Amino acid sequence: MRRLTARRAGGLPYREPSPRRPSVAMLAAGLVAVLLVVVAVVAWWPEDRSTAPPTGSSAPRASRPLTDPATLQQQLDGVVEAGTPGVVGLVRAGERTWQGASGLGDLGADRPARAGDRFRIGSVTKSFVAALVLQLVGEGRLGLDDNLERWLPGLVPGGNKLTVRQLLNHTSGLYNYTDDLPQPPRRLRPRELVAITTGHKPLFAPGREFSYSNTNYILAGLVIERVTGQPLADQLHQRILQPLRLDDTELPTTQRALGGPHARGYSPPDEDWRVSDGPARLVDVTEMDTSWAWAAGAMVSTTADLARFYQALLGGQLLTPELLTQMRTTVDASQAGHGTRYGLGLEVLRPGCGVELWGHGGSLEGYGTTAFSTPDADRQLIVAINLQPEPEPGAAAAAVENMLRREVAC
């Protein structure tokens, strides 16, 4: 959800509200002008006003080999040296994949981070939810230009003027509920989250501009449940997770703990904490009720599962070419960072060296995730750190951004 501090690596910069304390100002987006996005500065993305989906001109250099493992490990070590307790990462180039880890996955047990550790992925959840919506569109059960009132009558004032497409590309104008979560947070149902939003005036008329709002994906989740008659978690499992054998990925429902091998997540004890203070006072926030994030950012995964998901999504295994084109049709999201654009559950970055990067970032208290690929997913970088929010100046985020640029972008 929206990040409290730091910057997001590879995506739209935003800050996400903490489940333990009020949110700080928004940093930038990618899940997250809002809630769940990742870490890094996007100043190096030049402005691009095109709304068209990617073309062959942005294809990666097929001959570029995977960087040697020792260098990749050094880059992960550098992320830890910049200030996070631990980090897990995956880099893929063609048929070759490297996975690694550095630092500690559990401070209390002094346990090293492991390449296969699970973690909370925050707003990366949005790519899964948008893909599911588009599958329903492909089956003729739902239309991108259906108005919200058709599927959720009476839930949102003015819902007859707001479309499913506008939910997915954050042009609905709806207030972001994570800016006004009750403190301390409690178990919240999706409709209670929507009620927080409807207690505030819309920011603008639907379709007028971009404003990242986690509310959009709570509503998208409710639409999925209305159309299918099944819980969102079940639909994700049946349509995406099971077919792709993403065995370490799930949308938790009531459980607070993370099952299986996982990295524990940490948060600073207060806003005065700095990396130089050391990890002794960091707060373990691994176990939490993420009902407040739900379809906007509550999923759990691994680097390998996320790489497989984006490879399948961008490679056309989950959607027809026509629907993938819809997903990749973007709007100006420069509110979140210079030159940033947003499709339907996908962020697009253009580093100015003939390559587009597609994916999403995500941050939830304790965890920050960066997941980006070239348009054909021939090159990918998935990185997760276990410190969130990260104190300024966001050195670990900058190290991840550097790795993204070196290994995937240019």
C-alpha positions in Angstrom: 0.0 0.0 0.0 1.3 3.4 0.2 4.9 3.8 1.4 5.7 5.7 4.5 9.2 6.6 3.5 12.0 6.0 1.0 11.6 5.6 -2.7 10.5 2.9 -4.8 12.7 0.9 -7.1 11.3 0.7 -10.5 7.8 2.0 -10.4 5.6 4.8 -9.4 6.9 6.4 -6.2 4.4 6.5 -3.3 4.3 6.0 0.4 2.1 3.5 2.0 0.2 3.8 5.2 1.4 1.8 8.1 -1.0 -0.6 9.8 0.6 0.4 13.2 0.6 4.2 12.9 -0.7 7.0 10.7 0.7 7.3 7.3 3.2 10.0 6.4 3.1 12.0 3.2 3.0 10.3 -0.1 6.3 9.7 -1.8 5.5 8.4 -5.2 3.6 5.3 -6.4 3.7 1.9 -7.8 1.5 0.0 -5.0 1.9 3.3 -4.4 0.8 6.7 -4.1 -1.1 4.7 -2.0 -0.4 1.8 -0.4 1.6 -0.9 -1.7 4.4 0.0 -3.9 8.1 -0.2 -3.8 11.2 1.6 -3.5 13.1 4.0 -5.7 13.5 7.3 -7.4 12.2 7.6 -10.9 14.0 10.8 -11.9 16.0 8.9 -14.5 12.9 8.0 -16.5 12.4 10.5 -19.2 9.0 11.9 -19.9 7.1 10.0 -22.6 3.6 11.0 -23.6 2.7 8.0 -25.7 -0.4 6.1 -24.7 0.2 3.2 -27.1 1.2 -0.2 -26.0 4.9 -1.3 -26.4 6.2 -1.9 -29.9 9.0 -4.1 -31.2 11.4 -1.2 -31.0 11.5 -1.6 -27.3 12.6 -5.3 -27.4 15.7 -6.2 -25.3 19.0 -7.1 -26.8 18.6 -10.9 -27.1 22.4 -11.4 -27.1 22.9 -9.8 -23.7 24.0 -12.5 -21.3 23.2 -12.9 -17.6 25.7 -11.1 -15.4 28.1 -13.4 -13.6 26.8 -14.7 -10.3 29.6 -13.1 -8.2 28.7 -9.6 -9.5 25.0 -10.2 -8.9 25.7 -11.3 -5.3 27.8 -8.2 -4.8 24.9 -6.1 -5.9 22.6 -7.8 -3.4 25.2 -7.4 -0.7 25.2 -3.7 -1.5 21.5 -3.4 -0.8 22.1 -4.8 2.7 25.1 -2.5 3.2 22.8 0.4 2.3 20.6 -0.4 5.3 18.1 -3.2 5.1 18.4 -6.3 7.3 18.0 -8.7 4.4 17.2 -8.9 0.7 16.2 -11.7 -1.7 16.6 -11.3 -5.5 16.1 -13.0 -8.9 17.6 -11.9 -12.2 16.6 -13.6 -15.4 18.1 -13.3 -18.9 16.6 -15.6 -21.5 16.9 -19.2 -20.4 19.2 -18.4 -17.5 18.0 -17.4 -14.0 20.0 -16.5 -10.9 18.5 -16.4 -7.4 20.3 -15.1 -4.4 20.0 -13.5 -0.9 22.0 -11.4 1.4 21.8 -10.3 5.0 19.4 -11.6 7.6 15.9 -13.0 7.1 15.3 -13.2 10.9 17.1 -10.8 13.2 16.0 -12.6 16.4 17.3 -16.0 15.3 20.3 -14.5 13.5 19.2 -16.5 10.4 20.4 -15.5 6.9 17.9 -14.6 4.3 17.2 -17.4 1.8 16.6 -17.1 -1.9 13.3 -18.9 -1.7 11.9 -17.0 1.3 8.3 -15.8 1.0 7.4 -12.1 1.6 4.4 -9.8 1.5 4.3 -8.2 -2.0 2.1 -5.2 -1.4 0.8 -3.5 -4.5 2.3 -6.1 -6.8 -1.1 -7.7 -5.9 -2.7 -5.3 -8.4 -1.2 -7.0 -11.4 -2.8 -10.3 -10.4 -6.2 -8.7 -9.8 -6.2 -6.8 -13.0 -5.2 -9.9 -15.0 -8.2 -11.8 -13.4 -10.6 -9.0 -14.3 -9.3 -9.1 -17.9 -9.8 -12.9 -18.0 -13.5 -12.3 -17.1 -13.7 -9.6 -19.9 -12.3 -12.2 -22.3 -15.1 -14.6 -21.3 -17.7 -12.0 -22.0 -18.8 -11.9 -18.4 -17.7 -8.4 -17.7 -16.8 -5.3 -19.8 -14.0 -2.8 -19.2 -16.5 0.0 -19.9 -19.2 -1.4 -17.7 -20.2 1.1 -15.1 -19.7 0.3 -11.4 -23.3 0.7 -10.6 -24.1 -2.3 -12.8 -22.1 -4.7 -10.6 -22.1 -3.0 -7.2 -25.4 -1.0 -7.1 -25.6 1.7 -4.5 -22.1 1.1 -3.1 -20.4 4.2 -4.5 -22.3 7.5 -5.2 -22.0 8.3 -8.8 -21.1 4.7 -9.6 -23.0 4.9 -12.9 -20.4 7.3 -14.2 -17.4 5.3 -13.2 -16.1 2.3 -15.2 -14.2 -0.8 -14.5 -11.3 0.4 -16.7 -11.1 3.6 -14.6 -10.7 1.5 -11.5 -7.8 -0.5 -13.0 -5.9 2.5 -14.3 -6.5 4.8 -11.3 -8.5 7.4 -13.1 -11.7 7.0 -11.0 -11.0 10.1 -8.9 -12.0 8.1 -5.8 -10.4 9.0 -2.4 -7.7 6.6 -1.3 -9.0 4.9 1.8 -5.5 4.1 3.1 -5.1 7.8 3.8 -7.7 7.5 6.5 -7.5 4.0 8.1 -8.6 3.7 11.7 -5.6 3.6 14.1 -4.8 1.2 15.4 -6.0 -0.9 12.5 -8.5 -3.7 13.0 -10.0 -6.4 10.9 -11.8 -4.6 8.1 -14.1 -6.0 5.4 -13.9 -4.7 1.9 -17.2 -2.8 2.1 -16.0 -1.1 5.2 -12.9 0.1 3.3 -15.1 1.5 0.6 -17.2 3.3 3.2 -14.0 5.1 4.3 -13.7 6.3 0.7 -17.3 7.4 0.3 -17.0 9.4 3.5 -14.8 11.8 1.5 -15.5 13.8 -1.7 -14.1 12.5 -5.0 -10.9 14.1 -6.1 -12.1 14.8 -9.6 -14.6 13.5 -12.2 -14.0 10.0 -13.4 -11.6 9.8 -16.3 -10.2 13.3 -16.0 -6.8 12.4 -14.6 -4.7 9.9 -12.8 -4.6 9.5 -9.0 -3.3 6.3 -7.4 -6.0 5.0 -5.1 -6.1 1.6 -3.4 -9.8 2.0 -3.2 -9.9 1.2 -7.0 -8.6 -2.3 -6.4 -10.8 -3.0 -3.4 -13.7 -2.3 -5.7 -12.2 -4.4 -8.5 -12.0 -7.3 -6.0 -15.7 -6.9 -5.1 -16.6 -6.8 -8.8 -14.8 -10.1 -9.4 -16.7 -11.7 -6.5 -20.0 -10.3 -7.8 -19.4 -11.6 -11.3 -18.1 -15.0 -10.3 -20.0 -15.7 -7.1 -16.8 -16.9 -5.5 -14.2 -15.3 -3.0 -11.4 -13.4 -4.7 -8.8 -15.7 -3.1 -10.4 -18.8 -4.7 -10.6 -17.2 -8.1 -6.9 -16.2 -8.0 -6.0 -19.7 -7.0 -8.2 -21.4 -9.7 -7.4 -19.0 -12.6 -3.7 -18.0 -12.0 -1.9 -19.6 -9.1 -2.8 -23.2 -9.7 -2.4 -23.2 -13.5 1.0 -21.5 -13.3 2.0 -23.7 -10.3 2.7 -20.7 -8.1 2.7 -22.8 -5.0 4.2 -20.2 -2.7 1.8 -17.5 -3.6 -1.5 -16.7 -1.9 -4.0 -14.1 -0.9 -4.3 -14.6 2.9 -7.8 -14.3 4.3 -7.7 -14.5 8.1 -4.2 -15.7 9.0 -1.8 -13.2 10.5 1.3 -15.3 10.3 3.3 -16.2 7.2 3.5 -19.9 6.5 6.5 -21.8 5.1 10.0 -20.4 4.8 9.8 -16.6 4.9 11.7 -13.5 5.6 10.5 -11.6 8.7 9.6 -8.0 8.1 10.8 -5.0 10.1 9.9 -1.5 10.6 11.7 1.4 12.3 10.5 2.1 15.9 9.8 5.7 15.1 10.5 8.4 12.5 13.8 9.4 14.1 15.4 6.0 13.6 18.3 5.9 11.1 20.3 3.1 9.6 23.3 4.2 11.6 21.4 3.4 14.8 21.7 -0.3 14.0 19.0 -3.0 13.9 18.5 -3.6 17.6 15.4 -1.4 17.9 13.7 -2.5 14.7 10.2 -3.7 15.3 9.2 -7.1 13.9 5.9 -6.6 12.0 5.8 -9.9 10.3 2.5 -11.0 11.8 -0.3 -8.7 10.9 -3.9 -8.6 9.8 -3.8 -7.5 6.2 -7.5 -7.5 5.7 -7.2 -3.7 5.2 -5.0 -4.3 2.1 -7.0 -7.2 0.5 -7.2 -6.9 -3.3 -5.0 -3.7 -3.2 -2.0 -5.4 -1.7 -2.3 -8.3 0.7 -0.7 -11.1 -1.4 2.3 -13.2 -0.4 4.8 -14.7 -2.8 8.5 -15.4 -3.7 10.8 -14.0 -6.3 10.6 -17.2 -8.4 6.8 -17.2 -8.4 6.6 -13.5 -9.3 9.1 -14.0 -12.2 7.0 -16.9 -13.5 3.8 -14.9 -13.2 5.1 -11.9 -15.1 6.7 -14.2 -17.7 3.3 -15.8 -18.3 1.4 -12.6 -18.2 3.6 -10.6 -20.6 4.1 -13.7 -22.7 0.4 -14.1 -23.5 -0.3 -17.3 -21.4 -3.0 -15.6 -19.3 -4.6 -13.2 -21.7 -5.3 -12.9 -25.5 -3.2 -10.5 -27.5 -6.1 -8.1 -27.6 -6.6 -8.1 -23.8 -2.9 -7.8 -23.2 -2.9 -4.7 -25.5 -5.7 -3.3 -23.3 -3.6 -4.0 -20.2 -0.6 -2.2 -21.7 -2.5 0.9 -22.8 -1.4 3.5 -20.4 -2.3 6.9 -19.0 -0.1 9.7 -17.8 0.9 9.0 -14.2 3.6 11.7 -13.9 2.0 12.6 -10.6 3.8 9.6 -9.3 7.1 10.4 -10.9 8.5 12.2 -14.0 7.5 10.3 -17.2 5.8 7.5 -15.4 2.8 5.8 -17.0 0.2 3.3 -15.8 -1.8 0.7 -17.6 -4.3 -1.8 -16.2 -2.5 -3.1 -13.1 0.9 -2.5 -14.8 3.4 0.3 -14.4 5.6 1.1 -17.4 9.1 2.7 -17.1 11.2 4.0 -20.0 14.8 4.5 -19.1 15.6 6.1 -22.3 17.9 3.4 -23.8 15.4 1.7 -26.1 13.9 -0.5 -23.4 10.5 -0.4 -21.7 10.1 -2.1 -18.3 6.7 -3.5 -17.2 5.6 -4.7 -13.8 4.8 -3.2 -10.4 6.3 -2.2 -7.2 4.8 -2.9 -3.7 5.4 -2.0 -0.1 3.6 -3.0 3.0 5.0 -2.3 6.4 8.0 -4.6 6.8 8.5 -5.4 3.1 9.3 -3.6 -0.1 9.1 -5.4 -3.5 10.3 -4.5 -7.0 9.2 -6.7 -9.9 9.9 -5.5 -13.5 10.5 -7.2 -16.9 11.2 -6.2 -20.4 8.1 -6.3 -22.6 8.6 -10.0 -23.6 9.9 -10.9 -20.1 13.2 -12.0 -21.6 14.9 -10.1 -18.8 13.5 -9.8 -15.3 14.5 -8.4 -11.9 12.6 -9.3 -8.8 13.9 -8.0 -5.5 12.4 -7.8 -2.0 13.8 -6.1 1.1 12.5 -6.7 4.7 12.6 -3.1 6.0 9.7 -0.8 5.4 9.3 2.1 5.7 12.9 2.8 4.9 14.3 6.0 6.4 15.4 8.8 4.2 17.4 9.1 2.0 16.3 5.6 0.9 19.8 4.2 0.3 18.6 0.6 0.0 15.9 1.6 -2.5 18.5 3.5 -4.5 20.7 0.3 -4.5 17.8 -1.7 -5.9 17.1 0.9 -8.5 20.7 0.7 -9.6 20.4 -3.0 -9.9 17.3 -2.7 -12.0 19.0 -0.3 -14.3 22.1 -2.4 -14.7 20.5 -5.8 -15.1 17.2 -5.2 -16.9 17.1 -1.7 -18.4 20.2 -0.6 -20.1 
